[in-house]
Amino acid sequence: MAHTPVNHPARPVYRAIGGLVGLYFVVFGVIGVITTAGNGAFAQDDSLKVLGQGANLGFSLLSIVFGAVILAGVAIGRNLDVAINQWTAYALMVLGLAELAFLHTDANIFNFSIMTVIVLLTLSLVLLMAGMYGKVGTDEEQEAWQKARLVL
């Protein structure tokens, strides 16, 4: 895409930010598994809080999976991290908005609270930003992006 920067000067910073988001999901998930171990996978209890957010065993395990996928993408690099960060961000946005729609119903299977939705949507936007600015390309691709940017 012509509007996505190639070889952005701050791409190592954005890659590190993506890694920190992945690390947060893994840490949140591990703490959540420890905290919610005695309950059911999709327990809906207001007392189940992990780092101030509503969660249950199912969401904790899902967080570990999301975090591991993000960290694997950051470790591999080669624009695979860009694709993983972007698609994971989109998936997290869909999950956050779906859980927001079902927040006070029995369909709230991951026991989200409003704080969980806010944190999830914020982290997904940060991850999307990391994906947008982390693209690595050849000098020709960078020159084409510069020319397209100057036309706009």
Secondary structure, DSSP 8 states (H G I E B T S, - for coil): -TTS-SS-TTHHHHHHHHHHHHHHHHHHHHHHHHHTTTS-TT---TT-EETTEE--HHHHHHHHHHHHHHHHHHHH-TTHHHHHHHHHHHHHHHHHHHHHHTTTSTT-TT---HHHHHHHHHHHHHHHHHHHH-----HHHHHHHHHHHHH-
